[in-house]
Each structure stands twice: as structure tokens, then as C-alpha cells.
Amino acid sequence: MADVGTHYTGIRAYANERYIPKMVSRQYTRSPLLGMLVKRGGGDGELRPNSLNIVGGGNVMTSARRAAIAGSYQVNVFLQYTTVGGQKWMSARDTEPALSTPASAGGSQDQTRKSAYFRAAELHGEIIVWKNTTLLGQGRYAIGSAVDEALNVGAQDHLDEFIKQLYVGDPADQTADIWSLPSGLNQICDTDNTYGGLDRTVSPANTTWQGRRVTTNTTAALAIIDNANITQAMQDVGTGIDTFLVNKAAYLTIKAEALSKGGILIHRGTPEAARLGLAREAVFYGDVLITYDPWLKNYTDESVDLSAAAVGLTMGDLVLETFDGHFFTAGEFVDVGKYARSGLHAKRAIMETHFLFWTEKPWNHILYTAVSGSY
């Protein structure tokens, strides 16, 4: 049966009649990653539109470093890519130690340093409001503001695309001045790709820059924490993961096990949830936070399937930098018809976000591609 006259779409949804002046939506998905990046990763507690803000990086970003890179075109990360040796236990009458090949690359201690780099990505979104919508949606009993709601819808679409690329972003050319996309978690947690301009397949020069990735089938269980920290040796070179983002079935399975073994369920509205940036429940087991992430799904348009994935993160090693005046910022609405022959009888604005997203320690994050669990 077709919609009848009591349903309102398009221009009529803003017309001069008395209705509840609020639009509801189920089109958009929350992001536990973004909430925890702001709160738990060492940020100042919020993402402020129209401002420069560096969030995350709680383990690597001092106040001085935050100030130094504010508004940067490029962030450089320097890493040690090899060991040198040259140590010797001395006897009573002995010679000093001698490096074997000090003139070669990496042969002396001052030649073990190299640089990765990250550049800004820039997301734009178009917002259109038809002039007839605003003209006919006026008066005392107007349902809503077409411009305000268009901005809200545009901002939500903008945020969805922004969050999506934090997971699957893969810049086409890392030598470009502006990267086409950020390098998302799927790129961070890899071993044979290019990350930060370094080809991680080049051995031994770049293999220390590799992330961690497990492609074998993994059972959804608390044992995945020990697998990451001990079997995959994350605690050998770091403190181990503090956050696991998992798919829906895996979360229900792990949650049940954790609660049966003394884990703590954290609810929205509690001080702990607020401190960690959680909008919904999560489980604390030991010092690891585990929560369901609806953004772990099959991105068919990107040819990336994360629907069976679990991601282990060290939140303080993830950094997000946004730019003053270019973070979810909508420009002026312009009358298109005035500036283009046969242009739209509408007003148009562009929403912009410029940002950098990176980690200095990719080995402190791990992606499991095939985690199965049922509840």
C-alpha cells in the first residue's frame, strides 16, 4: 500500500503544520573506538568542532610534543631499525671492542635511525537545501528548520565516513602532499604493506615497523588476551594490549566467560564508563577492556571484510590530530542558482574535516581476521 496523505516527505515534511519539531533517525552507528580514543587515549576529553585538537597518544605525546606538532602538515616518527652490538667482556690486559662494519648502513649506533611519516587527509561533504523547502517551511507552526536538520544529517554522514576510514583507510599514494585517506587500523595491523611511507616487506630495514596480524581461525574466548600478549609476544616489547574490540557474537561469548570468572561489567552512566569514553556496556577482565564494536563489519565497497575480526589495541599509542577551523566545519550556504547558469534552485555548503591519524608503535596493536564465537 502506498503512503497516504498523513505521511510527510520532502518539502511537506517542513511545512506549516503542528507536529513534534524533531527528526529521529536510525541511520547512524556509534563508534566505541572514537569515544575511547578521545577519553582513554590521553585526550582532553572532547572533540571540539572548529578547533585544533590532538587526542589519544597518552603513552607517546607529552604536552610539549602536542604543542610542537599542532597544525602540522606532516608528522615524522623516528625509529631504530636494527641493533649494532659491539659489546665485549674485558680481561685484565685486553683490546677495546670493535664494531664489525661501522661504515655500513646500520653498522654504527648513530646510523640505526630512520623515519616514517604521516600526512593529513581531507574529507569534504556536500550539503544541499532546496530553496522551496526553506520558503514553504516557515511560519509559527513549522515542523523544523531545514537548514539546521540538513547540517545535522550532513554532519552524521560526514562522521560515518570519517569513522569508517579509521578502520579501513588505505591511502593510494603516500608520497602525495595530502593523502587520499588515512591509514586505518586494517593498515596499521599488517605486515606486508606500506605504512608511514615504509615498505614493511623490506628486510631487515623495515620489518621492525610491522604491525601484528593473525589470519588463522581463533576461538572467541578470554584466551585471546594471552594469545596477543604472550603467544604473539606483544608484552615482549611493550605493556600489552589494554582494549579489545570484537564482533557481536564474539563479545557475547567472551562477556559470558569473563563474568563467570570475576570480570566486571561496566554500564553507561557510571564514572568508569565516562572516564573510558563508553556509550554502552563493556567488560573489564584484569586490565583489559572488551567491548562490541558495530564497525567491525564487511566493507564490500572497500573490499575489506572485518565482520569476523577482533582488534587488540594499546589506546595510548593511537593519535588523532584535527585542524583549527577544519573539523566538521560547514562553510557558508551559497545560492547555487546565482553563480551557475541552470544551477540548482538550492543553497549549498561544504563540510570539511582535515586530520592526521597515526601510531608510533604499530607493534602494539593486533588484528585477528577470523574470530568465531556463538552464544
C-alpha positions as CSV (number, residue, x, y, z in Angstrom):
1,M,0.0,0.0,0.0
2,A,1.3,3.4,-0.9
3,D,1.9,6.1,1.7
4,V,-1.2,8.2,2.3
5,G,-1.7,11.9,3.0
6,T,-0.7,11.8,6.7
7,H,2.9,10.9,5.8
8,Y,5.2,13.8,5.1
9,T,8.4,13.7,2.9
10,G,10.5,16.3,1.1
11,I,9.2,19.8,1.3
12,R,6.0,18.9,3.1
13,A,8.0,17.5,6.0
14,Y,8.9,21.1,6.8
15,A,5.5,22.6,6.0
16,N,3.4,24.9,8.2
17,E,1.6,22.4,10.3
18,R,1.8,21.5,14.0
19,Y,3.9,18.5,14.7
20,I,6.7,17.4,17.0
21,P,9.6,19.6,15.8
22,K,12.3,16.9,15.9
23,M,13.6,14.4,13.3
24,V,14.6,10.9,14.5
25,S,17.0,8.6,12.8
26,R,18.4,5.1,12.9
27,Q,20.8,5.6,10.0
28,Y,24.0,6.1,12.1
29,T,26.2,3.8,14.1
30,R,28.0,4.7,17.3
31,S,31.8,4.2,17.4
32,P,33.4,2.9,20.6
33,L,36.8,3.4,19.0
34,L,36.4,7.1,18.7
35,G,34.9,7.6,22.1
36,M,37.8,5.6,23.7
37,L,40.4,7.4,21.6
38,V,39.2,10.7,23.0
39,K,38.9,9.6,26.6
40,R,41.2,6.7,27.3
41,G,44.0,7.6,24.8
42,G,45.1,10.7,26.7
43,G,43.0,13.3,25.0
44,D,41.5,16.3,26.7
45,G,38.0,14.8,26.9
46,E,36.2,16.0,23.7
47,L,36.4,16.5,20.0
48,R,35.7,20.2,19.6
49,P,34.4,21.4,16.3
50,N,36.3,24.4,14.8
51,S,39.4,23.8,16.8
52,L,42.7,22.1,16.7
53,N,42.8,19.1,19.0
54,I,45.2,16.3,19.5
55,V,43.6,13.3,21.2
56,G,45.0,9.9,22.0
57,G,48.7,9.4,22.2
58,G,48.6,9.2,26.0
59,N,51.7,7.0,26.0
60,V,53.7,9.0,23.5
61,M,52.5,12.6,23.4
62,T,53.8,14.9,26.1
63,S,52.3,18.4,26.3
64,A,55.4,19.8,24.6
65,R,55.1,17.4,21.7
66,R,51.4,18.2,21.3
67,A,52.3,21.9,21.1
68,A,55.2,21.3,18.7
69,I,53.1,19.4,16.1
70,A,49.9,21.4,16.3
71,G,48.7,22.2,12.9
72,S,51.4,20.1,11.2
73,Y,51.5,19.3,7.5
74,Q,53.4,16.1,8.3
75,V,54.3,14.1,11.4
76,N,57.6,12.2,11.4
77,V,58.3,9.2,13.6
78,F,61.9,8.1,14.1
79,L,62.6,4.5,14.8
80,Q,65.5,2.3,15.5
81,Y,65.5,-0.4,12.8
82,T,68.5,-2.6,13.8
83,T,70.8,-3.5,16.7
84,V,74.6,-2.9,16.4
85,G,76.3,-5.0,19.1
86,G,79.9,-4.2,19.7
87,Q,79.9,-5.3,23.4
88,K,82.8,-7.1,24.9
89,W,83.6,-8.5,28.3
90,M,87.1,-7.4,29.2
91,S,90.0,-9.3,30.6
92,A,93.0,-7.9,32.6
93,R,95.0,-6.9,29.5
94,D,92.7,-6.6,26.5
95,T,91.8,-4.6,23.5
96,E,88.7,-2.4,23.2
97,P,85.6,-3.8,21.4
98,A,85.4,-3.2,17.6
99,L,82.2,-2.9,15.5
100,S,82.4,-5.3,12.6
101,T,81.2,-3.0,9.8
102,P,80.8,0.5,11.3
103,A,80.8,2.2,7.8
104,S,77.8,0.2,6.6
105,A,74.1,1.2,6.9
106,G,73.2,0.4,10.5
107,G,76.7,-0.5,11.3
108,S,77.2,2.1,14.0
109,Q,74.9,3.4,16.7
110,D,74.3,6.7,15.0
111,Q,73.2,5.0,11.8
112,T,70.4,2.9,13.2
113,R,67.7,5.6,12.9
114,K,65.2,6.1,10.1
115,S,62.0,7.9,9.6
116,A,58.3,7.1,8.9
117,Y,55.9,9.9,8.2
118,F,52.2,10.6,8.1
119,R,50.4,13.4,6.2
120,A,47.0,14.9,6.6
121,A,43.8,13.6,4.9
122,E,41.0,15.9,4.0
123,L,37.3,14.9,3.9
124,H,34.6,17.1,2.3
125,G,30.9,16.6,2.2
126,E,28.2,18.5,0.3
127,I,25.0,19.7,2.0
128,I,22.1,20.8,-0.2
129,V,18.9,22.6,1.0
130,W,16.3,23.3,-1.7
131,K,15.1,26.9,-1.6
132,N,11.5,25.8,-1.8
133,T,12.0,23.8,1.3
134,T,13.0,26.8,3.3
135,L,10.4,29.1,1.7
136,L,7.5,26.8,2.4
137,G,8.8,25.6,5.8
138,Q,8.3,29.0,7.5
139,G,5.7,30.2,10.0
140,R,4.7,29.8,13.6
141,Y,4.0,26.1,13.3
142,A,6.8,25.0,11.1
143,I,7.9,21.4,11.8
144,G,11.6,22.1,11.8
145,S,14.4,24.1,10.4
146,A,15.5,22.6,7.1
147,V,19.0,24.2,7.3
148,D,19.6,23.0,10.9
149,E,18.5,19.5,10.1
150,A,20.4,19.4,6.8
151,L,23.5,20.4,8.8
152,N,22.8,17.6,11.3
153,V,22.3,15.0,8.7
154,G,25.3,16.2,6.8
155,A,27.4,16.0,10.0
156,Q,26.3,12.5,10.7
157,D,27.1,11.3,7.2
158,H,30.5,13.1,7.5
159,L,31.2,11.4,10.8
160,D,30.2,8.0,9.4
161,E,32.7,8.3,6.6
162,F,35.3,9.7,9.0
163,I,34.9,6.7,11.4
164,K,34.8,4.2,8.6
165,Q,38.2,5.2,7.3
166,L,39.8,5.0,10.8
167,Y,39.2,1.3,10.2
168,V,39.7,0.6,6.5
169,G,41.5,3.7,5.2
170,D,44.3,2.9,2.7
171,P,45.9,6.0,1.0
172,A,46.6,5.4,-2.7
173,D,49.8,7.4,-2.7
174,Q,51.8,8.0,0.5
175,T,54.1,10.4,-1.4
176,A,51.2,12.8,-2.1
177,D,51.0,16.2,-0.3
178,I,47.5,15.3,1.0
179,W,46.8,11.6,1.5
180,S,43.6,10.4,-0.2
181,L,42.7,8.5,3.0
182,P,44.2,8.0,6.4
183,S,45.9,4.7,7.1
184,G,43.3,2.9,9.3
185,L,43.5,0.1,11.7
186,N,43.4,-2.5,9.0
187,Q,46.6,-1.0,7.6
188,I,48.3,-0.4,11.0
189,C,47.8,-4.1,11.9
190,D,49.5,-5.6,8.8
191,T,53.0,-6.9,8.0
192,D,53.4,-6.7,4.2
193,N,52.0,-3.3,3.3
194,T,53.4,0.2,3.2
195,Y,52.7,2.2,6.4
196,G,54.1,5.6,7.1
197,G,55.9,5.6,3.8
198,L,57.9,2.5,4.7
199,D,57.5,-0.8,2.8
200,R,57.3,-3.3,5.6
201,T,58.4,-6.2,3.4
202,V,61.9,-4.8,3.1
203,S,64.1,-6.9,5.4
204,P,65.7,-6.3,7.7
205,A,65.4,-2.5,7.2
206,N,61.7,-2.1,7.8
207,T,60.5,-5.3,9.4
208,T,60.7,-3.8,12.8
209,W,58.0,-1.4,11.7
210,Q,55.5,-4.2,11.1
211,G,52.2,-4.4,12.9
212,R,50.6,-7.7,14.1
213,R,48.1,-9.8,12.2
214,V,46.7,-13.3,12.9
215,T,44.8,-14.9,10.0
216,T,44.3,-18.3,11.4
217,N,40.9,-19.2,13.0
218,T,40.7,-18.0,16.6
219,T,38.2,-19.0,19.1
220,A,36.3,-16.2,20.9
221,A,37.5,-16.6,24.4
222,L,39.4,-14.8,27.1
223,A,42.4,-16.8,26.0
224,I,42.7,-14.3,23.1
225,I,44.3,-11.9,25.6
226,D,47.1,-14.3,26.4
227,N,47.4,-15.1,22.7
228,A,48.0,-11.4,21.9
229,N,50.3,-10.5,24.8
230,I,52.3,-13.8,25.2
231,T,51.9,-16.0,22.2
232,Q,52.2,-13.1,19.8
233,A,54.8,-11.6,22.1
234,M,53.2,-8.1,22.5
235,Q,54.4,-8.0,26.1
236,D,58.0,-8.7,25.0
237,V,58.3,-5.2,23.5
238,G,55.5,-3.3,25.2
239,T,53.0,-3.3,28.0
240,G,50.5,-5.4,26.1
241,I,47.0,-4.5,24.8
242,D,44.5,-2.7,27.1
243,T,41.5,-2.8,24.7
244,F,39.8,-5.5,22.6
245,L,37.2,-4.5,20.0
246,V,35.3,-7.6,18.9
247,N,32.3,-8.6,16.7
248,K,28.9,-9.2,18.1
249,A,28.9,-13.0,18.5
250,A,32.5,-12.9,19.9
251,Y,31.5,-10.3,22.5
252,L,28.5,-12.2,23.8
253,T,30.7,-15.3,24.2
254,I,33.6,-13.5,25.9
255,K,31.3,-11.5,28.1
256,A,29.7,-14.6,29.5
257,E,33.1,-16.2,30.2
258,A,34.5,-13.0,31.7
259,L,31.6,-12.5,34.1
260,S,31.8,-16.2,35.2
261,K,35.5,-15.6,36.1
262,G,35.3,-12.4,38.0
263,G,35.2,-9.8,35.2
264,I,33.4,-6.5,35.8
265,L,30.5,-5.3,33.6
266,I,30.7,-1.5,33.0
267,H,27.5,0.3,32.2
268,R,26.7,3.6,30.6
269,G,26.4,6.4,33.0
270,T,28.9,5.1,35.5
271,P,32.0,7.2,36.3
272,E,34.2,4.4,34.9
273,A,32.3,4.4,31.6
274,A,32.6,8.2,31.4
275,R,36.3,8.1,32.0
276,L,36.8,5.5,29.3
277,G,34.5,7.1,26.7
278,L,32.0,4.3,26.6
279,A,28.5,4.9,25.4
280,R,27.3,1.3,26.0
281,E,28.4,-1.6,28.2
282,A,31.8,-3.3,28.2
283,V,33.6,-5.9,30.2
284,F,36.8,-5.3,32.2
285,Y,38.8,-8.5,32.7
286,G,42.0,-7.8,34.5
287,D,43.3,-4.6,33.0
288,V,41.8,-5.3,29.5
289,L,38.6,-3.6,28.3
290,I,36.5,-5.7,25.9
291,T,33.5,-4.3,24.0
292,Y,31.4,-5.0,21.0
293,D,32.2,-2.8,18.0
294,P,29.5,-2.4,15.3
295,W,32.1,-1.0,12.9
296,L,33.7,-4.5,12.6
297,K,31.7,-5.5,9.5
298,N,32.0,-6.3,5.9
299,Y,33.0,-3.2,3.9
300,T,32.1,-4.5,0.5
301,D,32.7,-1.1,-1.2
302,E,36.3,-1.2,0.2
303,S,36.8,-4.9,-0.4
304,V,37.7,-5.3,3.3
305,D,35.8,-7.8,5.5
306,L,36.1,-7.2,9.2
307,S,32.9,-8.9,10.1
308,A,34.8,-11.7,11.9
309,A,37.6,-9.6,13.2
310,A,38.8,-8.6,16.6
311,V,41.3,-5.8,17.2
312,G,43.6,-5.6,20.2
313,L,44.8,-2.0,20.9
314,T,47.1,0.0,23.1
315,M,44.9,3.1,23.1
316,G,47.6,5.4,24.4
317,D,49.6,4.7,21.3
318,L,47.0,5.9,18.8
319,V,47.0,9.6,17.9
320,L,44.4,11.7,16.2
321,E,45.1,15.4,15.2
322,T,42.5,17.7,13.9
323,F,42.9,21.2,12.5
324,D,41.7,24.6,13.6
325,G,38.6,25.7,11.7
326,H,38.6,22.5,9.6
327,F,37.0,19.8,11.8
328,F,33.3,19.1,11.0
329,T,33.2,22.7,9.8
330,A,30.4,23.8,7.4
331,G,31.1,26.8,5.2
332,E,28.6,29.4,4.1
333,F,25.5,28.3,2.3
334,V,25.7,29.7,-1.2
335,D,22.8,30.2,-3.6
336,V,23.8,27.9,-6.4
337,G,21.4,29.4,-9.0
338,K,23.1,32.8,-8.7
339,Y,26.5,31.6,-9.7
340,A,25.9,28.9,-12.2
341,R,23.7,29.0,-15.3
342,S,20.9,26.4,-15.0
343,G,22.2,25.8,-11.5
344,L,20.2,24.2,-8.7
345,H,17.4,26.2,-7.2
346,A,19.1,25.5,-3.9
347,K,21.6,26.5,-1.3
348,R,24.8,24.6,-1.0
349,A,27.5,24.3,1.7
350,I,30.6,22.1,2.1
351,M,31.5,20.4,5.4
352,E,35.3,19.9,5.9
353,T,37.5,17.8,8.2
354,H,41.3,17.8,8.0
355,F,43.1,15.4,10.2
356,L,46.1,13.1,10.8
357,F,45.7,9.6,12.3
358,W,48.7,7.5,13.2
359,T,50.5,5.3,15.7
360,E,54.2,5.5,16.6
361,K,54.2,1.9,17.7
362,P,52.3,-0.3,15.2
363,W,53.6,-3.5,17.0
364,N,51.4,-2.5,20.0
365,H,48.2,-3.3,18.0
366,I,46.9,-6.6,16.6
367,L,44.2,-7.7,14.3
368,Y,42.6,-11.1,14.3
369,T,40.8,-11.7,11.0
370,A,38.8,-14.8,11.8
371,V,37.4,-14.9,15.3
372,S,34.4,-17.2,15.8
373,G,32.1,-17.4,18.8
374,S,28.4,-18.2,19.5
375,Y,26.2,-17.6,22.5
